[in-house]
Every structure is written in structure tokens, then in C-alpha cells.
Amino acid sequence: MTFLKSIPFGLALALAVHAGASAASEKKPPETEDIGNLSLVVENDLFARTDQGYTSGVRASWVTSPSKTPQWAVGLAKSLPLFADWGEVRTEYAIQQAIFTPRDTRRVNPDPRDRPYAGWLNASFGLIGEAGPLLDQVALSFGVIGPASLA
């Protein structure tokens, strides 16, 4: 008897779920606005199993969409002589670290003819412009080398 009572309930539940799914599928997704792109790049000699002097690098960047580019950046871009014809302008903000090592890292005293241990940590600001099928970029980077680079 309990089984027979559960059949109408189960049927009603299935119809309700189906009706809800049909109504949801008829709705159009809300329009999304492109606010920009976040990029994270990790490079390491372990991935390719080769060193060749460049050991590791990490870069994080944010590129705005044209609609979210600050007006001061658009004005700056339009004031540059070679880039005055840009149609749309984006900005890029990035931070990056690169680490370099000699080929033989087991040596107590590095070979003076080999690449020295080195590091580079920098932050950059860039303007990216579109002019038809062309894409141009200009960037300004500030950074430190050596132990201050945290390499």
C-alpha cells in the first residue's frame, strides 16, 4: 500500500522537475560583459627537462576590456604619435619573476664562462591598441635584479 501511495508523489515530483527544467531552458542566459582577462604563466625547466640557462619564470597579468580601460589611459594612448589611430585601447598590468642558473649547478664555484646565477623581478604597465586587423603594444617595466628579485 505504501508503494502505491508513493507512485503519485513520485509522478508529481517528476512532472514538477520536468516543468522547472523546461522553463529554465526557455530563459536566455543573461548578457555578460567582458571585464578583462587574467593570465597566469608558469615556466620551469622541469617541464621540458632542459635548462639552457633559463630555469623558471612566473608571470601574472590583467588586461582590461576596451569598455573598462580608464579614460586617462585612453588619453595617454591617443597622445602617442605612432599610436594615435588606435580604435580600441586596453591596459595591461603585470608582475613577473625570472630565474636563471648556470648549466652546472653542482659546482661549488660557478664557471666564469657560464651564465651566472641571476634573477629579475618586475612590474609593468602596458597599452594595447587595436587598429583594424593590427594589434600594437607599448609597455613600461620597472624591476630589480640580484637578491632583491627573490630568486
C-alpha positions in Angstrom: 0.0 0.0 0.0 2.9 2.4 0.8 4.3 1.7 -2.6 1.0 2.8 -4.3 0.9 6.0 -2.3 4.5 6.9 -3.4 3.7 6.4 -7.1 1.5 9.6 -7.4 4.0 11.5 -5.3 6.9 10.4 -7.4 5.0 11.2 -10.6 4.1 14.6 -9.4 7.7 15.3 -8.4 8.9 14.1 -11.8 6.4 16.4 -13.6 7.4 19.4 -11.4 11.1 18.8 -12.1 10.4 18.5 -15.8 8.3 21.7 -15.9 11.0 23.6 -14.0 13.7 22.3 -16.4 11.6 23.3 -19.4 11.0 26.8 -18.0 14.7 27.2 -17.2 15.7 26.0 -20.7 13.5 28.7 -22.3 15.2 31.5 -20.5 18.0 33.2 -22.3 21.3 33.5 -20.3 22.0 37.0 -19.1 24.3 39.1 -21.2 27.8 39.0 -19.9 30.2 41.9 -20.1 33.8 41.4 -20.9 35.6 43.0 -18.0 39.1 41.7 -19.0 41.4 38.7 -18.9 43.5 37.3 -16.2 46.6 35.4 -17.3 49.0 33.3 -15.2 52.0 31.8 -16.9 54.4 29.3 -15.1 57.6 28.2 -16.9 60.1 25.8 -15.5 63.0 23.8 -16.9 61.5 20.7 -15.3 58.6 20.7 -17.8 61.0 20.4 -20.8 63.7 18.5 -18.9 66.3 21.0 -20.1 67.8 24.1 -18.5 69.8 26.1 -21.1 70.2 28.9 -18.5 66.6 29.9 -18.0 65.3 27.9 -15.0 62.0 29.3 -14.1 59.6 32.1 -14.7 56.2 33.2 -13.3 54.0 36.0 -14.8 50.6 37.2 -13.7 48.8 39.8 -15.8 45.5 41.6 -16.1 44.3 43.0 -19.4 41.2 45.2 -19.3 38.5 45.1 -21.9 38.1 48.3 -24.1 35.0 49.3 -22.1 36.9 49.0 -18.8 40.0 50.9 -19.8 40.5 54.0 -17.7 39.9 57.3 -19.6 43.4 58.6 -18.6 44.9 55.5 -20.3 42.9 56.1 -23.5 44.0 59.7 -23.5 47.6 58.7 -23.0 47.4 56.2 -25.8 45.9 58.7 -28.2 48.7 61.2 -27.4 51.4 58.8 -28.6 52.4 59.8 -32.1 52.7 56.3 -33.5 49.5 55.1 -31.9 47.1 57.9 -32.4 44.9 55.9 -34.8 44.1 53.2 -32.3 40.4 52.4 -32.4 40.1 50.5 -29.1 42.6 50.6 -26.2 43.2 48.1 -23.4 45.6 48.4 -20.5 47.8 45.6 -19.1 49.1 45.4 -15.6 51.7 42.6 -14.9 54.2 41.3 -12.4 56.9 38.8 -13.4 59.8 36.9 -12.0 62.5 35.1 -14.0 65.3 32.9 -12.6 68.5 32.0 -14.4 71.1 29.4 -13.4 74.4 28.1 -14.9 74.4 24.8 -16.7 76.3 23.0 -14.0 74.5 23.9 -10.7 76.5 21.3 -8.7 79.8 23.3 -8.9 80.8 25.0 -5.7 82.4 27.8 -7.6 80.4 28.6 -10.8 82.3 28.5 -14.1 83.1 32.2 -15.0 82.4 31.3 -18.7 78.9 30.0 -17.9 75.8 32.0 -17.2 75.8 33.4 -13.7 73.0 32.9 -11.2 70.6 35.7 -11.7 67.1 36.9 -11.0 64.7 39.6 -12.4 61.5 40.8 -10.7 59.5 43.4 -12.4 56.1 45.1 -12.6 54.9 46.6 -15.9 52.1 48.7 -17.3 51.2 48.5 -21.0 48.9 50.0 -23.5 47.4 47.7 -26.1 45.8 49.2 -29.2 43.7 47.8 -32.0 43.5 49.5 -35.4 41.6 47.2 -37.7 43.4 43.9 -38.0 46.5 45.3 -36.3 47.4 45.0 -32.6 50.1 47.2 -31.1 51.6 47.3 -27.6 53.8 49.6 -25.7 54.9 48.9 -22.1 56.9 50.3 -19.3 58.6 48.0 -16.8 60.3 48.6 -13.5 62.2 45.9 -11.7 65.1 44.7 -9.6 67.9 42.2 -10.2 70.0 40.1 -7.9 69.0 39.1 -4.4 66.3 41.8 -4.3 64.5 39.8 -7.1 63.8 37.0 -4.6 65.3 34.5 -7.0 
